[in-house]
Amino acid sequence: AQSLPSILITYHSESGKTQAMAEAVAEGVSQVQGVSYILKPTSEVQQQEILNTSAIILGSPVYNANMAPQIQEFINSWPFEGRPLKDKIGAVFVTGGGFSIGEEAVMFSMIRAMMIHGMLIVGGDKVEAAFGASAITGEGEFDGKEVQEIFLEKARGLGRRIGEIVGR
Ligand SMILES: Cc1cc2nc3c(=O)[nH]c(=O)nc-3n(C[C@H](O)[C@H](O)[C@H](O)COP(=O)(O)O)c2cc1C
């Protein structure tokens, strides 16, 4: 419904891993009563959706220890004049191929950019998702598989927490 506070869950994904995390974030939000969400890739987001939302939960794959260029471009497109995003909630999720080869760096680069816009940053519900939700998708036992439940649960927890905060 239009009148409910809304959360924008948006992401870039080439091979579906970051999208799977985004869907789990949405599942978490949907566990909370009285909030709505929009789930879509950054390429489909309208400026009005950015202005109307109470929170942005932004997801990127790790590319050479940086966010995907599509995510950087998306952030660069946010309205800045008058700082209309100030005091909106910001949260992040990432997927990376391997352990400790860029995930946290990418989380913090997205968080830094959100802070330029004056957003209030919120992490996940467990210490294992302190900076947001992340998934390893290409190393060791995680290689060649769907995004594993341990990571999807971090994403659900992030969505649930943002939902609860926005609902207050
Ligand atoms: C060009 C490129 C660079 C990448 N660089 C890294 C990297 O530096 N560190 C890392 O952990 N994973 C890296 N990866 C792996 C992706 O982050 C990983 O496969 C991710 O889950 C893909 O997400 P997607 O399925 O949503 O596209 C890279 C992948 C590509 C295509």
The ligand as a Tripos MOL2 file, in Angstrom:
@<TRIPOS>MOLECULE
LIG
   31    33     1     0     0
SMALL
NO_CHARGES

@<TRIPOS>ATOM
      1 C1         35.4710   -8.4650  -13.0490 C.3       1 LIG1
      2 C2         35.2720   -9.1860  -11.7600 C.ar      1 LIG1
      3 C3         36.0910   -8.8980  -10.6920 C.ar      1 LIG1
      4 C4         35.9360   -9.5610   -9.4690 C.ar      1 LIG1
      5 N1         36.7520   -9.2330   -8.4330 N.ar      1 LIG1
      6 C5         36.5650   -9.8130   -7.2280 C.ar      1 LIG1
      7 C6         37.3500   -9.4110   -6.1180 C.ar      1 LIG1
      8 O1         38.2220   -8.5590   -6.1920 O.2       1 LIG1
      9 N2         37.1070  -10.0050   -4.9270 N.ar      1 LIG1
     10 C7         36.1360  -10.9600   -4.7730 C.ar      1 LIG1
     11 O2         35.9320  -11.4380   -3.6540 O.2       1 LIG1
     12 N3         35.3770  -11.3670   -5.8160 N.ar      1 LIG1
     13 C8         35.5560  -10.8090   -7.0380 C.ar      1 LIG1
     14 N4         34.7640  -11.1850   -8.0940 N.ar      1 LIG1
     15 C9         33.7230  -12.2090   -7.8960 C.3       1 LIG1
     16 C10        32.3250  -11.6340   -7.7280 C.3       1 LIG1
     17 O3         32.3200  -10.6040   -6.7570 O.3       1 LIG1
     18 C11        31.3640  -12.7240   -7.2620 C.3       1 LIG1
     19 O4         31.3280  -13.7610   -8.1940 O.3       1 LIG1
     20 C12        29.9630  -12.1640   -7.0420 C.3       1 LIG1
     21 O5         29.2290  -13.0340   -6.2010 O.3       1 LIG1
     22 C13        29.1920  -11.9760   -8.3460 C.3       1 LIG1
     23 O6         27.9240  -11.4290   -8.0520 O.3       1 LIG1
     24 P1         26.6840  -11.5160   -9.0500 P.3       1 LIG1
     25 O7         26.3390  -12.9690   -9.2480 O.co2     1 LIG1
     26 O8         25.5950  -10.7920   -8.3570 O.co2     1 LIG1
     27 O9         27.0720  -10.8760  -10.3410 O.co2     1 LIG1
     28 C14        34.9320  -10.5500   -9.3250 C.ar      1 LIG1
     29 C15        34.1060  -10.8500  -10.4120 C.ar      1 LIG1
     30 C16        34.2620  -10.1820  -11.6170 C.ar      1 LIG1
     31 C17        33.3530  -10.5120  -12.7670 C.3       1 LIG1
@<TRIPOS>BOND
     1     1     2 1
     2     2     3 ar
     3     2    30 ar
     4     3     4 ar
     5     4     5 ar
     6     4    28 ar
     7     5     6 ar
     8     6     7 ar
     9     6    13 1
    10     7     8 2
    11     7     9 ar
    12     9    10 ar
    13    10    11 2
    14    10    12 ar
    15    12    13 ar
    16    13    14 ar
    17    14    15 1
    18    14    28 ar
    19    15    16 1
    20    16    17 1
    21    16    18 1
    22    18    19 1
    23    18    20 1
    24    20    21 1
    25    20    22 1
    26    22    23 1
    27    23    24 1
    28    24    25 2
    29    24    26 1
    30    24    27 1
    31    28    29 ar
    32    29    30 ar
    33    30    31 1
@<TRIPOS>SUBSTRUCTURE
     1 LIG1         1 GROUP 0 **** ****
